[in-house]
């Protein structure tokens, strides 16, 4: 069964895939995230994701939480740099209950002051938990290093000071600017007839006034490499290095994703894992990532190691980067790399929940969704020459920034 599409008269897009399963997954994704915040709003997109569950014009916070959980459902949400996603998993007979709840919390939340104040404490505790987890914190702080003084570099969580400053008027101002119907997609994977799904979406979302307009995000420009060290109360060293990379519309993004997978993907046979963990035992955790955004992207390598092995590990990292810049992959190497990433993609989409999230994001940003067959064709079209050229564009040592957390000396 292929994906089915529709659009409400107010501009909200719908996408659905039929799945013969008793459990359904449905959500609404909005093209609004932390990079859309004004300077005085740092952290508000994430704050809103929390407080929309704290009461509506017809429900108290407890009733919002219980509406799906009373029938065994799981209601959740997340915020990223460029999107906010509210979604749920539930028995398929509760589609209407779920869609009604999404509409209520997204368009009728009342933001009670008492609940706002309580949630501020919860989020400040979340911020503090990140400060206690250097292997997670370094990912956020590295983006601040790369995208200095730009909204995309700011922490999604904000700071305790910014969170404390938020009131109902800040929330409403952000939502009025960014929660627009032409920036929303309702996505679903489950056992429901598409015609019935469209009718339910029309029933609960069709009355929302149409809203839209050009997204006025400030493009990122002017990248300058930085090398930063910080002393932290860690036992081991945490290090991240990388460069800006291709945006989501760049035709080379799939090739960079393949190259990143070869270098430091989740497979135990990645080049970095083999060279640094398996051969030398310098690091338990070493990995590479590529994240595209609408106008830029980020390529990074993370490793945790003991202080005495840091320089040796970095030397090996740069050796592997140089190998990819200097030598084309052989036919067999390229074939194996493609088969690996194709298998990883297929396994990730085996989960109906993961597929629901994936198709929602894809439809939101590209206005289409590639099937697994489409993805395979794009991967198969990548050549060794493509990968060599990309390695020489992105893996440039002089263009790399680096952030290192060093243990405090006793």
Beta strands, then each sheet from edge to edge (+ up, - down):
strand 1: 4-7
strand 2: 13-18
strand 3: 23-30
strand 4: 74-79
strand 5: 84-91
strand 6: 184-190
strand 7: 227-232
strand 8: 237-245
strand 9: 283-292
strand 10: 297-305
strand 11: 401-407
sheet 1: 1+ 2- 6- 3+ 5- 4+
sheet 2: 7+ 11+ 8- 10+ 9-
end
